[in-house]
Amino acid sequence: MNSIISKVSYLSGLVDGLGIDKDTKEGKVLIEVVNVLKDMAQEISHISDSQKDMEEYIDAIDEDLSELQGGIYEDEYEPYEDEGDNFIQLKCPNCSDEVYVDKDLLGQRDEITCPNCHNKMPLENCRCECGD
Ligand SMILES: [Zn+2]
């Protein structure tokens, strides 16, 4: 972007150096055109700078967002791990298969269906410390 500014500076110096008559119609227009080009080059340079700032800012937001997402997934993962404590291990009296039962089910049901032999197994045979 500096190349545009340097080109316009060169052009401006050329206009001065060539001693273009500011009082002629062509001279007035030419000098005015060079002035507009100077303004445009400055403006483009500012826009370019602020766009670079914006890109850095967006990168920073992107990184923050990634960290934030990582935090959310960790938070979601923890209660899932805690659910492991909420299961008790029972042995099916029919097929002796180990069955994991949600502790919440113990208060709601008297028996469950064994996933292995599909026979009913009573929940009062619970071997955990829940008192059943
Ligand atoms: Zn069974």
Backbone and ligand atoms as CSV (ligand in chain L), in Angstrom:
chain,resi,resn,atom,element,x,y,z
A,1,MET,N,N,0.828,-1.214,0.000
A,1,MET,CA,C,0.000,0.000,0.000
A,1,MET,C,C,0.858,1.259,0.000
A,2,ASN,N,N,2.071,1.130,0.565
A,2,ASN,CA,C,2.991,2.271,0.540
A,2,ASN,C,C,3.398,2.630,-0.890
A,3,SER,N,N,3.316,1.659,-1.781
A,3,SER,CA,C,3.725,1.925,-3.168
A,3,SER,C,C,2.796,2.957,-3.811
A,4,ILE,N,N,1.492,2.919,-3.461
A,4,ILE,CA,C,0.564,3.919,-4.017
A,4,ILE,C,C,0.936,5.311,-3.510
A,5,ILE,N,N,1.208,5.410,-2.190
A,5,ILE,CA,C,1.588,6.707,-1.622
A,5,ILE,C,C,2.880,7.220,-2.264
A,6,SER,N,N,3.859,6.319,-2.447
A,6,SER,CA,C,5.132,6.761,-3.030
A,6,SER,C,C,4.967,7.146,-4.501
A,7,LYS,N,N,4.096,6.430,-5.220
A,7,LYS,CA,C,3.839,6.786,-6.623
A,7,LYS,C,C,3.192,8.164,-6.734
A,8,VAL,N,N,2.221,8.428,-5.827
A,8,VAL,CA,C,1.537,9.719,-5.850
A,8,VAL,C,C,2.501,10.833,-5.443
A,9,SER,N,N,3.387,10.529,-4.459
A,9,SER,CA,C,4.403,11.506,-4.050
A,9,SER,C,C,5.325,11.832,-5.220
A,10,TYR,N,N,5.684,10.780,-5.937
A,10,TYR,CA,C,6.543,10.975,-7.111
A,10,TYR,C,C,5.843,11.865,-8.132
A,11,LEU,N,N,4.561,11.577,-8.389
A,11,LEU,CA,C,3.775,12.351,-9.347
A,11,LEU,C,C,3.664,13.804,-8.907
A,12,SER,N,N,3.455,13.989,-7.601
A,12,SER,CA,C,3.349,15.334,-7.039
A,12,SER,C,C,4.664,16.103,-7.208
A,13,GLY,N,N,5.774,15.399,-6.964
A,13,GLY,CA,C,7.087,16.010,-7.139
A,13,GLY,C,C,7.342,16.359,-8.600
A,14,LEU,N,N,6.855,15.488,-9.486
A,14,LEU,CA,C,7.002,15.707,-10.919
A,14,LEU,C,C,6.287,16.986,-11.354
A,15,VAL,N,N,5.052,17.150,-10.841
A,15,VAL,CA,C,4.255,18.338,-11.169
A,15,VAL,C,C,4.994,19.600,-10.712
A,16,ASP,N,N,5.566,19.551,-9.486
A,16,ASP,CA,C,6.321,20.694,-8.975
A,16,ASP,C,C,7.590,20.923,-9.806
A,17,GLY,N,N,8.300,19.807,-10.050
A,17,GLY,CA,C,9.590,19.886,-10.716
A,17,GLY,C,C,9.495,20.386,-12.153
A,18,LEU,N,N,8.423,20.004,-12.811
A,18,LEU,CA,C,8.263,20.403,-14.207
A,18,LEU,C,C,7.793,21.854,-14.331
A,19,GLY,N,N,7.496,22.463,-13.175
A,19,GLY,CA,C,7.081,23.862,-13.188
A,19,GLY,C,C,5.797,24.083,-13.970
A,20,ILE,N,N,4.830,23.169,-13.733
A,20,ILE,CA,C,3.545,23.283,-14.429
A,20,ILE,C,C,2.825,24.561,-13.982
A,21,ASP,N,N,2.375,25.323,-14.926
A,21,ASP,CA,C,1.765,26.630,-14.663
A,21,ASP,C,C,0.394,26.452,-14.003
A,22,LYS,N,N,0.304,26.881,-12.724
A,22,LYS,CA,C,-0.937,26.704,-11.966
A,22,LYS,C,C,-2.047,27.615,-12.474
A,23,ASP,N,N,-1.705,28.546,-13.301
A,23,ASP,CA,C,-2.717,29.494,-13.768
A,23,ASP,C,C,-3.405,29.037,-15.047
A,24,THR,N,N,-2.819,28.014,-15.715
A,24,THR,CA,C,-3.496,27.504,-16.910
A,24,THR,C,C,-4.616,26.563,-16.491
A,25,LYS,N,N,-5.582,26.359,-17.396
A,25,LYS,CA,C,-6.698,25.441,-17.115
A,25,LYS,C,C,-6.181,24.038,-16.858
A,26,GLU,N,N,-5.226,23.588,-17.732
A,26,GLU,CA,C,-4.681,22.227,-17.602
A,26,GLU,C,C,-3.902,22.081,-16.291
A,27,GLY,N,N,-3.125,23.116,-15.951
A,27,GLY,CA,C,-2.325,23.097,-14.732
A,27,GLY,C,C,-3.212,22.994,-13.502
A,28,LYS,N,N,-4.307,23.786,-13.462
A,28,LYS,CA,C,-5.246,23.750,-12.324
A,28,LYS,C,C,-5.832,22.351,-12.134
A,29,VAL,N,N,-6.282,21.775,-13.292
A,29,VAL,CA,C,-6.900,20.439,-13.228
A,29,VAL,C,C,-5.874,19.413,-12.767
A,30,LEU,N,N,-4.662,19.474,-13.346
A,30,LEU,CA,C,-3.624,18.495,-13.021
A,30,LEU,C,C,-3.263,18.537,-11.541
A,31,ILE,N,N,-3.080,19.739,-11.009
A,31,ILE,CA,C,-2.720,19.881,-9.590
A,31,ILE,C,C,-3.863,19.400,-8.691
A,32,GLU,N,N,-5.087,19.700,-9.114
A,32,GLU,CA,C,-6.249,19.245,-8.339
A,32,GLU,C,C,-6.342,17.725,-8.340
A,33,VAL,N,N,-6.057,17.125,-9.523
A,33,VAL,CA,C,-6.085,15.655,-9.638
A,33,VAL,C,C,-5.033,15.032,-8.716
A,34,VAL,N,N,-3.832,15.633,-8.709
A,34,VAL,CA,C,-2.764,15.103,-7.854
A,34,VAL,C,C,-3.158,15.214,-6.380
A,35,ASN,N,N,-3.799,16.328,-6.009
A,35,ASN,CA,C,-4.253,16.497,-4.618
A,35,ASN,C,C,-5.284,15.438,-4.226
A,36,VAL,N,N,-6.214,15.166,-5.158
A,36,VAL,CA,C,-7.221,14.128,-4.882
A,36,VAL,C,C,-6.549,12.769,-4.753
A,37,LEU,N,N,-5.568,12.507,-5.628
A,37,LEU,CA,C,-4.837,11.232,-5.558
A,37,LEU,C,C,-4.121,11.084,-4.218
A,38,LYS,N,N,-3.522,12.198,-3.717
A,38,LYS,CA,C,-2.850,12.172,-2.409
A,38,LYS,C,C,-3.839,11.774,-1.315
A,39,ASP,N,N,-5.023,12.450,-1.337
A,39,ASP,CA,C,-6.052,12.148,-0.332
A,39,ASP,C,C,-6.476,10.689,-0.404
A,40,MET,N,N,-6.685,10.192,-1.651
A,40,MET,CA,C,-7.135,8.812,-1.828
A,40,MET,C,C,-6.082,7.824,-1.322
A,41,ALA,N,N,-4.803,8.129,-1.628
A,41,ALA,CA,C,-3.718,7.241,-1.193
A,41,ALA,C,C,-3.662,7.174,0.337
A,42,GLN,N,N,-3.822,8.343,0.995
A,42,GLN,CA,C,-3.843,8.385,2.460
A,42,GLN,C,C,-5.015,7.576,3.013
A,43,GLU,N,N,-6.175,7.784,2.373
A,43,GLU,CA,C,-7.395,7.112,2.837
A,43,GLU,C,C,-7.261,5.597,2.700
A,44,ILE,N,N,-6.748,5.168,1.540
A,44,ILE,CA,C,-6.562,3.725,1.299
A,44,ILE,C,C,-5.579,3.149,2.317
A,45,SER,N,N,-4.527,3.932,2.622
A,45,SER,CA,C,-3.536,3.478,3.600
A,45,SER,C,C,-4.174,3.286,4.978
A,46,HIS,N,N,-5.033,4.244,5.366
A,46,HIS,CA,C,-5.731,4.128,6.654
A,46,HIS,C,C,-6.647,2.916,6.689
A,47,ILE,N,N,-7.400,2.720,5.580
A,47,ILE,CA,C,-8.314,1.579,5.518
A,47,ILE,C,C,-7.545,0.271,5.611
A,48,SER,N,N,-6.411,0.224,4.919
A,48,SER,CA,C,-5.578,-0.978,4.947
A,48,SER,C,C,-5.080,-1.276,6.360
A,49,ASP,N,N,-4.629,-0.208,7.055
A,49,ASP,CA,C,-4.152,-0.381,8.433
A,49,ASP,C,C,-5.270,-0.881,9.346
A,50,SER,N,N,-6.449,-0.236,9.208
A,50,SER,CA,C,-7.532,-0.616,10.123
A,50,SER,C,C,-8.041,-2.018,9.796
A,51,GLN,N,N,-7.905,-2.422,8.526
A,51,GLN,CA,C,-8.317,-3.792,8.195
A,51,GLN,C,C,-7.360,-4.806,8.814
A,52,LYS,N,N,-6.052,-4.467,8.833
A,52,LYS,CA,C,-5.083,-5.361,9.474
A,52,LYS,C,C,-5.382,-5.481,10.971
A,53,ASP,N,N,-5.706,-4.304,11.594
A,53,ASP,CA,C,-6.079,-4.329,13.015
A,53,ASP,C,C,-7.292,-5.226,13.228
A,54,MET,N,N,-8.272,-5.075,12.319
A,54,MET,CA,C,-9.506,-5.847,12.415
A,54,MET,C,C,-9.223,-7.344,12.308
A,55,GLU,N,N,-8.321,-7.713,11.383
A,55,GLU,CA,C,-7.972,-9.128,11.219
A,55,GLU,C,C,-7.345,-9.689,12.493
A,56,GLU,N,N,-6.433,-8.887,13.099
A,56,GLU,CA,C,-5.811,-9.332,14.349
A,56,GLU,C,C,-6.856,-9.487,15.446
A,57,TYR,N,N,-7.809,-8.519,15.465
A,57,TYR,CA,C,-8.858,-8.541,16.469
A,57,TYR,C,C,-9.744,-9.776,16.311
A,58,ILE,N,N,-10.082,-10.081,15.039
A,58,ILE,CA,C,-10.928,-11.248,14.768
A,58,ILE,C,C,-10.185,-12.533,15.133
A,59,ASP,N,N,-8.880,-12.586,14.843
A,59,ASP,CA,C,-8.074,-13.749,15.234
A,59,ASP,C,C,-8.122,-13.945,16.745
A,60,ALA,N,N,-7.991,-12.810,17.477
A,60,ALA,CA,C,-8.010,-12.877,18.948
A,60,ALA,C,C,-9.368,-13.380,19.434
A,61,ILE,N,N,-10.459,-12.871,18.825
A,61,ILE,CA,C,-11.801,-13.320,19.198
A,61,ILE,C,C,-11.957,-14.807,18.907
A,62,ASP,N,N,-11.421,-15.221,17.753
A,62,ASP,CA,C,-11.504,-16.617,17.338
A,62,ASP,C,C,-10.831,-17.523,18.359
A,63,GLU,N,N,-9.637,-17.078,18.845
A,63,GLU,CA,C,-8.916,-17.864,19.845
A,63,GLU,C,C,-9.702,-17.939,21.159
A,64,ASP,N,N,-10.236,-16.766,21.569
A,64,ASP,CA,C,-11.034,-16.728,22.804
A,64,ASP,C,C,-12.225,-17.666,22.694
A,65,LEU,N,N,-12.861,-17.646,21.513
A,65,LEU,CA,C,-14.044,-18.468,21.283
A,65,LEU,C,C,-13.691,-19.952,21.373
A,66,SER,N,N,-12.530,-20.302,20.808
A,66,SER,CA,C,-12.097,-21.699,20.863
A,66,SER,C,C,-11.885,-22.139,22.306
A,67,GLU,N,N,-11.227,-21.254,23.088
A,67,GLU,CA,C,-11.011,-21.572,24.510
A,67,GLU,C,C,-12.333,-21.740,25.234
A,68,LEU,N,N,-13.262,-20.817,24.904
A,68,LEU,CA,C,-14.585,-20.834,25.544
A,68,LEU,C,C,-15.320,-22.122,25.213
A,69,GLN,N,N,-15.263,-22.524,23.948
A,69,GLN,CA,C,-15.912,-23.759,23.522
A,69,GLN,C,C,-15.301,-24.946,24.244
A,70,GLY,N,N,-13.957,-24.943,24.368
A,70,GLY,CA,C,-13.281,-26.007,25.090
A,70,GLY,C,C,-13.807,-26.109,26.509
A,71,GLY,N,N,-13.998,-24.946,27.155
A,71,GLY,CA,C,-14.524,-24.908,28.520
A,71,GLY,C,C,-15.918,-25.478,28.610
A,72,ILE,N,N,-16.755,-25.137,27.621
A,72,ILE,CA,C,-18.136,-25.621,27.623
A,72,ILE,C,C,-18.167,-27.135,27.493
A,73,TYR,N,N,-17.334,-27.681,26.589
A,73,TYR,CA,C,-17.330,-29.135,26.394
A,73,TYR,C,C,-16.825,-29.842,27.639
A,74,GLU,N,N,-15.830,-29.219,28.333
A,74,GLU,CA,C,-15.352,-29.821,29.571
A,74,GLU,C,C,-16.462,-29.850,30.615
A,75,ASP,N,N,-17.196,-28.721,30.708
A,75,ASP,CA,C,-18.289,-28.639,31.669
A,75,ASP,C,C,-19.350,-29.689,31.389
A,76,GLU,N,N,-19.602,-29.926,30.087
A,76,GLU,CA,C,-20.613,-30.919,29.725
A,76,GLU,C,C,-20.121,-32.322,30.037
A,77,TYR,N,N,-18.803,-32.484,29.947
A,77,TYR,CA,C,-18.233,-33.821,30.096
A,77,TYR,C,C,-18.232,-34.259,31.553
A,78,GLU,N,N,-18.018,-33.303,32.475
A,78,GLU,CA,C,-17.879,-33.652,33.888
A,78,GLU,C,C,-19.107,-34.347,34.484
A,79,PRO,N,N,-20.327,-33.766,34.294
A,79,PRO,CA,C,-21.495,-34.458,34.840
A,79,PRO,C,C,-21.678,-35.837,34.235
A,80,TYR,N,N,-21.238,-36.004,32.988
A,80,TYR,CA,C,-21.349,-37.304,32.347
A,80,TYR,C,C,-20.484,-38.328,33.085
A,81,GLU,N,N,-19.268,-37.852,33.495
A,81,GLU,CA,C,-18.380,-38.740,34.242
A,81,GLU,C,C,-18.979,-39.068,35.614
A,82,ASP,N,N,-19.592,-38.045,36.220
A,82,ASP,CA,C,-20.178,-38.240,37.549
A,82,ASP,C,C,-21.284,-39.287,37.533
A,83,GLU,N,N,-21.954,-39.450,36.400
A,83,GLU,CA,C,-23.037,-40.424,36.304
A,83,GLU,C,C,-22.543,-41.835,36.573
A,84,GLY,N,N,-21.239,-42.045,36.367
A,84,GLY,CA,C,-20.663,-43.355,36.642
A,84,GLY,C,C,-20.872,-43.763,38.092
A,85,ASP,N,N,-20.891,-42.778,38.992
A,85,ASP,CA,C,-21.077,-43.068,40.414
A,85,ASP,C,C,-22.524,-43.396,40.742
A,86,ASN,N,N,-23.401,-43.078,39.807
A,86,ASN,CA,C,-24.826,-43.227,40.081
A,86,ASN,C,C,-25.342,-44.619,39.693
A,87,PHE,N,N,-24.423,-45.492,39.278
A,87,PHE,CA,C,-24.829,-46.842,38.889
A,87,PHE,C,C,-24.338,-47.852,39.913
A,88,ILE,N,N,-25.149,-48.837,40.147
A,88,ILE,CA,C,-24.700,-49.918,41.022
A,88,ILE,C,C,-24.649,-51.209,40.213
A,89,GLN,N,N,-23.777,-52.090,40.645
A,89,GLN,CA,C,-23.589,-53.340,39.938
A,89,GLN,C,C,-24.423,-54.429,40.616
A,90,LEU,N,N,-25.284,-55.100,39.855
A,90,LEU,CA,C,-26.101,-56.184,40.386
A,90,LEU,C,C,-25.795,-57.463,39.614
A,91,LYS,N,N,-26.001,-58.591,40.264
A,91,LYS,CA,C,-25.807,-59.863,39.579
A,91,LYS,C,C,-27.170,-60.490,39.349
A,92,CYS,N,N,-27.457,-60.816,38.091
A,92,CYS,CA,C,-28.729,-61.432,37.761
A,92,CYS,C,C,-28.820,-62.812,38.406
A,93,PRO,N,N,-29.870,-63.077,39.188
A,93,PRO,CA,C,-30.004,-64.378,39.863
A,93,PRO,C,C,-30.235,-65.525,38.874
A,94,ASN,N,N,-30.644,-65.202,37.666
A,94,ASN,CA,C,-30.948,-66.230,36.681
A,94,ASN,C,C,-29.714,-66.650,35.866
A,95,CYS,N,N,-29.007,-65.665,35.311
A,95,CYS,CA,C,-27.876,-65.981,34.428
A,95,CYS,C,C,-26.539,-65.552,35.011
A,96,SER,N,N,-26.551,-64.935,36.165
A,96,SER,CA,C,-25.348,-64.475,36.873
A,96,SER,C,C,-24.587,-63.395,36.097
A,97,ASP,N,N,-25.242,-62.753,35.147
A,97,ASP,CA,C,-24.594,-61.676,34.399
A,97,ASP,C,C,-24.540,-60.417,35.262
A,98,GLU,N,N,-23.443,-59.650,35.135
A,98,GLU,CA,C,-23.327,-58.387,35.852
A,98,GLU,C,C,-24.166,-57.327,35.133
A,99,VAL,N,N,-25.048,-56.674,35.874
A,99,VAL,CA,C,-25.932,-55.659,35.292
A,99,VAL,C,C,-25.744,-54.345,36.046
A,100,TYR,N,N,-25.575,-53.263,35.301
A,100,TYR,CA,C,-25.443,-51.941,35.938
A,100,TYR,C,C,-26.803,-51.245,35.944
A,101,VAL,N,N,-27.230,-50.842,37.125
A,101,VAL,CA,C,-28.546,-50.246,37.285
A,101,VAL,C,C,-28.407,-48.821,37.819
A,102,ASP,N,N,-29.150,-47.916,37.212
A,102,ASP,CA,C,-29.197,-46.532,37.677
A,102,ASP,C,C,-29.807,-46.499,39.071
A,103,LYS,N,N,-29.129,-45.858,40.024
A,103,LYS,CA,C,-29.634,-45.811,41.401
A,103,LYS,C,C,-31.012,-45.170,41.478
A,104,ASP,N,N,-31.284,-44.244,40.559
A,104,ASP,CA,C,-32.583,-43.569,40.563
A,104,ASP,C,C,-33.722,-44.550,40.309
A,105,LEU,N,N,-33.402,-45.629,39.553
A,105,LEU,CA,C,-34.430,-46.622,39.233
A,105,LEU,C,C,-34.836,-47.431,40.462
A,106,LEU,N,N,-33.917,-47.556,41.443
A,106,LEU,CA,C,-34.159,-48.408,42.606
A,106,LEU,C,C,-35.384,-47.951,43.382
A,107,GLY,N,N,-35.548,-46.630,43.485
A,107,GLY,CA,C,-36.680,-46.106,44.225
A,107,GLY,C,C,-37.986,-46.189,43.446
A,108,GLN,N,N,-37.884,-46.408,42.135
A,108,GLN,CA,C,-39.069,-46.341,41.288
A,108,GLN,C,C,-39.596,-47.718,40.891
A,109,ARG,N,N,-38.721,-48.697,40.840
A,109,ARG,CA,C,-39.143,-50.011,40.349
A,109,ARG,C,C,-38.754,-51.115,41.330
A,110,ASP,N,N,-39.545,-52.192,41.340
A,110,ASP,CA,C,-39.233,-53.347,42.172
A,110,ASP,C,C,-38.379,-54.354,41.422
A,111,GLU,N,N,-38.498,-54.327,40.077
A,111,GLU,CA,C,-37.720,-55.288,39.305
A,111,GLU,C,C,-37.365,-54.695,37.943
A,112,ILE,N,N,-36.317,-55.228,37.335
A,112,ILE,CA,C,-35.951,-54.814,35.985
A,112,ILE,C,C,-35.780,-56.053,35.114
A,113,THR,N,N,-35.699,-55.845,33.813
A,113,THR,CA,C,-35.463,-56.954,32.892
A,113,THR,C,C,-33.973,-57.086,32.645
A,114,CYS,N,N,-33.436,-58.258,32.872
A,114,CYS,CA,C,-32.013,-58.489,32.639
A,114,CYS,C,C,-31.720,-58.345,31.145
A,115,PRO,N,N,-30.737,-57.517,30.797
A,115,PRO,CA,C,-30.433,-57.317,29.373
A,115,PRO,C,C,-29.789,-58.547,28.733
A,116,ASN,N,N,-29.341,-59.480,29.553
A,116,ASN,CA,C,-28.680,-60.673,29.018
A,116,ASN,C,C,-29.679,-61.812,28.773
A,117,CYS,N,N,-30.427,-62.200,29.812
A,117,CYS,CA,C,-31.321,-63.355,29.671
A,117,CYS,C,C,-32.778,-62.934,29.553
A,118,HIS,N,N,-33.046,-61.645,29.691
A,118,HIS,CA,C,-34.382,-61.066,29.540
A,118,HIS,C,C,-35.390,-61.593,30.557
A,119,ASN,N,N,-34.915,-62.189,31.640
A,119,ASN,CA,C,-35.792,-62.536,32.753
A,119,ASN,C,C,-35.886,-61.351,33.699
A,120,LYS,N,N,-36.986,-61.321,34.441
A,120,LYS,CA,C,-37.119,-60.263,35.441
A,120,LYS,C,C,-36.139,-60.523,36.573
A,121,MET,N,N,-35.463,-59.473,37.001
A,121,MET,CA,C,-34.635,-59.633,38.193
A,121,MET,C,C,-35.045,-58.607,39.237
A,122,PRO,N,N,-35.259,-59.069,40.480
A,122,PRO,CA,C,-35.749,-58.180,41.542
A,122,PRO,C,C,-34.671,-57.197,41.984
A,123,LEU,N,N,-35.080,-55.959,42.223
A,123,LEU,CA,C,-34.125,-54.940,42.643
A,123,LEU,C,C,-33.874,-54.990,44.142
A,124,GLU,N,N,-34.675,-55.766,44.926
A,124,GLU,CA,C,-34.401,-55.814,46.352
A,124,GLU,C,C,-33.147,-56.653,46.641
A,125,ASN,N,N,-32.590,-57.337,45.655
A,125,ASN,CA,C,-31.350,-58.062,45.863
A,125,ASN,C,C,-30.130,-57.147,45.753
A,126,CYS,N,N,-30.415,-55.892,45.728
A,126,CYS,CA,C,-29.366,-54.878,45.637
A,126,CYS,C,C,-28.312,-55.090,46.709
A,127,ARG,N,N,-27.034,-55.078,46.287
A,127,ARG,CA,C,-25.938,-55.299,47.237
A,127,ARG,C,C,-25.224,-54.011,47.635
A,128,CYS,N,N,-25.794,-52.898,47.258
A,128,CYS,CA,C,-25.142,-51.641,47.620
A,128,CYS,C,C,-25.599,-51.184,48.994
A,129,GLU,N,N,-25.140,-50.031,49.434
A,129,GLU,CA,C,-25.433,-49.542,50.777
A,129,GLU,C,C,-26.723,-48.743,50.837
A,130,CYS,N,N,-27.596,-48.896,49.847
A,130,CYS,CA,C,-28.764,-48.032,49.805
A,130,CYS,C,C,-29.860,-48.507,50.748
A,131,GLY,N,N,-29.687,-49.676,51.414
A,131,GLY,CA,C,-30.637,-50.093,52.426
A,131,GLY,C,C,-31.663,-51.092,51.930
A,132,ASP,N,N,-31.743,-51.335,50.628
A,132,ASP,CA,C,-32.722,-52.298,50.127
A,132,ASP,C,C,-32.265,-53.738,50.413
L,1,ZN,ZN,ZN,-29.976,-62.536,33.554
